[in-house]
Amino acid sequence: MKLSDILAHNLRQLRGEKTQREFARKLGISTATVARLETAEQNTALAMLDRLVKALKFDVCDLPKEKK
């Protein structure tokens, strides 16, 4: 599986019960950007990864790991 697909899957899982809109507001980005990240249609920069990790309170090293 490609890293972008793994990241997309993990973001969907980590967002949990929040809507994409709620999550986007928390991150200060558009809902469209969240949707593109969650479908691997958009690559993410390190600055965006930093925002995601802080919003999720998650270890950046675990974000790209493939879940079994």
N, CA, C and O of each residue as an XYZ file, in Angstrom:
272
protein
N       0.845     -1.181      0.000
C       0.000      0.000      0.000
C       0.890      1.244      0.000
O       1.898      1.282      0.705
N       0.529      2.247     -0.775
C       1.293      3.488     -0.843
C       1.148      4.278      0.453
O       0.127      4.192      1.136
N       2.181      5.048      0.780
C       2.177      5.859      1.991
C       0.985      6.816      2.018
O       0.373      7.008      3.069
N       0.654      7.412      0.887
C      -0.480      8.349      0.845
C      -1.794      7.645      1.173
O      -2.665      8.231      1.816
N      -1.943      6.396      0.739
C      -3.148      5.622      1.054
C      -3.204      5.254      2.538
O      -4.270      5.278      3.153
N      -2.061      4.919      3.095
C      -1.992      4.587      4.518
C      -2.353      5.815      5.353
O      -3.143      5.731      6.293
N      -1.766      6.948      4.996
C      -2.055      8.193      5.699
C      -3.544      8.535      5.609
O      -4.159      8.908      6.608
N      -4.110      8.410      4.433
C      -5.533      8.708      4.238
C      -6.400      7.817      5.124
O      -7.318      8.295      5.790
N      -6.104      6.534      5.126
C      -6.860      5.588      5.950
C      -6.750      5.940      7.434
O      -7.749      5.968      8.152
N      -5.528      6.207      7.879
C      -5.314      6.524      9.286
C      -6.008      7.821      9.692
O      -6.530      7.918     10.803
N      -6.020      8.807      8.818
C      -6.710     10.064      9.134
C      -8.200      9.833      9.309
O      -8.812     10.375     10.229
N      -8.785      9.034      8.432
C     -10.218      8.729      8.565
C     -10.508      8.047      9.894
O     -11.495      8.351     10.563
N      -9.635      7.125     10.262
C      -9.827      6.402     11.522
C      -9.632      7.318     12.727
O     -10.401      7.254     13.686
N      -8.628      8.151     12.685
C      -8.304      9.012     13.815
C      -9.289     10.167     13.992
O      -9.448     10.690     15.094
N      -9.941     10.556     12.912
C     -10.946     11.626     13.010
C     -12.110     11.177     13.869
O     -12.768     11.986     14.524
N     -12.353      9.877     13.858
C     -13.403      9.312     14.713
C     -14.787      9.794     14.343
O     -15.176      9.768     13.175
N     -15.525     10.232     15.339
C     -16.916     10.640     15.154
C     -17.072     12.067     14.647
O     -18.175     12.480     14.288
N     -15.981     12.822     14.615
C     -16.059     14.195     14.120
C     -16.380     14.189     12.636
O     -15.928     13.317     11.893
N     -17.160     15.166     12.214
C     -17.408     15.322     10.784
C     -16.160     15.934     10.146
O     -15.302     16.489     10.832
N     -16.081     15.823      8.834
C     -14.965     16.461      8.134
C     -15.000     17.961      8.380
O     -13.951     18.593      8.507
N     -16.173     18.527      8.448
C     -16.309     19.973      8.677
C     -15.768     20.359     10.054
O     -15.029     21.335     10.183
N     -16.137     19.592     11.082
C     -15.643     19.871     12.430
C     -14.124     19.730     12.488
O     -13.429     20.548     13.089
N     -13.637     18.688     11.859
C     -12.205     18.431     11.844
C     -11.465     19.545     11.105
O     -10.417     20.006     11.555
N     -12.007     19.965      9.987
C     -11.394     21.043      9.203
C     -11.319     22.329     10.015
O     -10.303     23.023      9.991
N     -12.384     22.646     10.727
C     -12.379     23.849     11.578
C     -11.288     23.766     12.629
O     -10.575     24.740     12.873
N     -11.160     22.607     13.248
C     -10.148     22.417     14.279
C      -8.747     22.643     13.718
O      -7.879     23.200     14.390
N      -8.539     22.205     12.475
C      -7.234     22.345     11.834
C      -7.027     23.700     11.171
O      -5.898     24.072     10.850
N      -8.109     24.436     10.965
C      -7.997     25.714     10.269
C      -7.799     25.549      8.777
O      -7.137     26.369      8.140
N      -8.376     24.479      8.209
C      -8.291     24.237      6.769
C      -9.702     24.017      6.229
O     -10.664     23.950      6.995
N      -9.816     23.908      4.938
C     -11.133     23.720      4.334
C     -11.585     22.263      4.426
O     -10.773     21.344      4.534
N     -12.885     22.086      4.379
C     -13.452     20.742      4.359
C     -12.979     19.995      3.118
O     -12.740     18.789      3.170
N     -12.844     20.700      2.014
C     -12.375     20.077      0.771
C     -10.960     19.520      0.939
O     -10.647     18.452      0.413
N     -10.115     20.234      1.664
C      -8.753     19.751      1.899
C      -8.778     18.482      2.736
O      -8.059     17.530      2.434
N      -9.593     18.457      3.784
C      -9.716     17.247      4.598
C     -10.174     16.084      3.723
O      -9.629     14.984      3.811
N     -11.169     16.328      2.883
C     -11.686     15.270      2.008
C     -10.585     14.755      1.077
O     -10.455     13.546      0.885
N      -9.802     15.655      0.502
C      -8.725     15.239     -0.404
C      -7.629     14.475      0.335
O      -7.070     13.521     -0.205
N      -7.319     14.884      1.559
C      -6.318     14.158      2.342
C      -6.809     12.762      2.697
O      -6.037     11.803      2.677
N      -8.101     12.649      3.023
C      -8.659     11.368      3.433
C      -8.896     10.408      2.266
O      -9.162      9.225      2.480
N      -8.803     10.903      1.059
C      -8.956     10.038     -0.113
C      -7.643      9.924     -0.894
O      -7.612      9.398     -2.006
N      -6.580     10.419     -0.302
C      -5.233     10.374     -0.900
C      -5.161     11.104     -2.233
O      -4.309     10.794     -3.066
N      -6.043     12.066     -2.440
C      -6.008     12.866     -3.664
C      -5.068     14.062     -3.537
O      -4.763     14.728     -4.526
N      -4.613     14.328     -2.316
C      -3.720     15.461     -2.089
C      -2.571     15.011     -1.213
O      -2.779     14.368     -0.184
N      -1.363     15.348     -1.619
C      -0.200     15.095     -0.780
C      -0.178     16.140      0.313
O      -0.707     17.239      0.145
N       0.426     15.802      1.418
C       0.481     16.741      2.523
C       1.912     17.152      2.825
O       2.839     16.347      2.743
N       2.070     18.408      3.172
C       3.381     18.938      3.537
C       3.649     18.679      5.016
O       2.734     18.351      5.771
N       4.886     18.825      5.418
C       5.242     18.613      6.818
C       4.480     19.562      7.744
O       4.110     19.174      8.852
N       4.247     20.779      7.312
C       3.493     21.723      8.141
C       2.080     21.211      8.392
O       1.555     21.346      9.497
N       1.465     20.624      7.372
C       0.121     20.073      7.537
C       0.161     18.845      8.446
O      -0.725     18.666      9.281
N       1.166     18.010      8.293
C       1.314     16.847      9.181
C       1.424     17.298     10.629
O       0.840     16.681     11.520
N       2.164     18.363     10.868
C       2.302     18.892     12.216
C       0.948     19.318     12.783
O       0.645     19.051     13.945
N       0.144     19.976     11.964
C      -1.197     20.394     12.401
C      -2.085     19.190     12.693
O      -2.810     19.172     13.687
N      -2.024     18.185     11.823
C      -2.835     16.980     12.009
C      -2.472     16.265     13.303
O      -3.344     15.873     14.078
N      -1.193     16.104     13.519
C      -0.723     15.391     14.708
C      -1.131     16.131     15.985
O      -1.560     15.512     16.958
N      -0.994     17.442     15.972
C      -1.381     18.220     17.153
C      -2.885     18.145     17.390
O      -3.329     18.006     18.530
N      -3.658     18.234     16.333
C      -5.120     18.178     16.472
C      -5.575     16.810     16.959
O      -6.533     16.704     17.725
N      -4.893     15.774     16.518
C      -5.256     14.405     16.886
C      -4.606     13.956     18.189
O      -4.969     12.923     18.753
N      -3.633     14.750     18.664
C      -2.855     14.352     19.849
C      -2.287     12.950     19.626
O      -2.484     12.033     20.423
N      -1.582     12.830     18.519
C      -1.107     11.544     18.036
C       0.376     11.646     17.741
O       0.862     12.724     17.399
N       1.094     10.566     17.864
C       2.519     10.533     17.573
C       2.736     10.509     16.059
O       2.218      9.629     15.372
N       3.477     11.443     15.555
C       3.708     11.549     14.122
C       4.332     10.271     13.551
O       4.123      9.959     12.379
N       5.073      9.546     14.340
C       5.697      8.308     13.865
C       4.667      7.212     13.604
O       4.915      6.311     12.802
N       3.535      7.277     14.258
C       2.498      6.251     14.078
C       1.544      6.564     12.938
O       0.867      5.664     12.442
N       1.474      7.810     12.516
C       0.506      8.210     11.493
C       0.695      7.470     10.172
O      -0.301      7.047      9.586
N       1.918      7.291      9.668
C       2.047      6.604      8.381
C       2.135      5.072      8.475
O       2.331      4.405      7.459
N       1.993      4.516      9.677
C       2.104      3.069      9.808
C       0.846      2.374      9.290
O      -0.279      2.800      9.549
N       1.073      1.308      8.561
C      -0.037      0.518      8.026
C      -0.690     -0.273      9.156
O      -0.017     -0.995      9.892
N      -1.991     -0.131      9.282
C      -2.747     -0.864     10.303
C      -3.114     -2.236      9.764
O      -3.467     -2.378      8.593
N      -3.030     -3.225     10.606
C      -3.350     -4.589     10.173
C      -4.698     -4.999     10.660
O      -5.138     -6.117     10.392
